[in-house]
Amino acid sequence: MADSLIRHAEAVWQAVEPTLPGFTVEVLPSIDSTSSELMRRARSGLMEPVLLAAEDQTAGRGRLGKGWHSKVGQSLTFSLAMPLAPTSWSGLSLAVGVSLARSLHPDVRLKWPNDLWLHQRKIGGILVETASTGEAGQGQRMVVIGVGINVARPEVSAVAALVPDGSAVTAMAPAGLAEVLVGITPGEVLERVAPTLVGDIQAFASQGFAAFAQRFAQLDALQGLAVQLSDGTRGTACGVNDEGALQVLTEHGMQTVNSAEVSVRPC
């Protein structure tokens, strides 16, 4: 697998470097977390854009501290670090989701705020983090975007092991991209999504979430569904506002939900 991933990583570099000078791509056999590594580098002064992929992650991370299961040859895990100074950071994770979904397959949808779904099952996740740079006074930060995509469908038992003991949440049977793209490899998935992702992040920096809002609405897996918030509130998902916050119509009226406050799942 290593040779395949490296070969496709080289193709990514060739596609991206002309429009993003200084861009590099690294492939490691194993690491705790590609996002953790790039955040460590960012805090140590990393300024150059870099994509870091790993065949195996021993401590992959998701949103709100959740674990991310990956297995060599059956998933793609990578993180992308870029210096960025957008007018507003709001909606960045949704823009990343739009980019990935459109590159992966027409059947992929987005579950707010950061999950990729295939046929109502999770196929991937996104984690967006930022660190200050020497240009912080100009609004620039180093953004680290972590991406995990199931290529083969993971075993339900492995995913269930990531759910904390005593949790009322039941592990959802996951999906794999190979269900709709038979025989696809992690390296092919990387080459499929990474160049477009870099371009879309550059577009977000100059145009903000507005450039992605219509496409998100077309991919919104929760639109019109009955949902339950983590605090027990129930309502109907009504898309997102101009900043990418979820709009939920409850018995008390429209409620704006920010990604840091809740998890959302269909009732």
C-alpha angles and dihedrals in degrees: 000000000000094000091049093049092046092048092052091043089058089053089052091052092049091051097046108033097073090061097034109042114209093025115148135183124212129188121197128187093223140357138159093247131338090216093049090051094050091046089053089052092046092053088050092056106276108167103161122090113251139171115211119193128181133196089213134021117197096189107022115178134213134183119307091015096297119152124246119217117216134166129198111265094005102075143030119231122178142143129211123207120195134162106243138178108181122172087241131010093206114122097014094129089051091050089051089050092051090051094049096043094051091048096046107051140318090248095059115107135184125245108199127278108012115336129110113215132197116191092343094310130103115260100165149354141218131216120190121193134164137204130193120257134194087269094059091121088065092051094258121142134167108251119203115198115192119199130189120183127180108227096175117029109266121232111264090228091059092051093045089057089066092061110096118248112266093021117144089214117104117214109250117227103257129225132225129215090230088071088076100020102044114207097010115150131215090250092054090049091052092052089045096056112022104071092047091046092056091050093048092050089053088050090050090053091057102031107024127212091320089080090059104033097095093047091048090053089054091052099039107130094189100051109130094359126129106248138183122216123219090256090058097258113143130203146119122293110238103182125262136299127240091282095049097256115145117252115214123184107217133174087267095051136267114342124198112218124198121206093241092059108052152014115227126208133163113264 
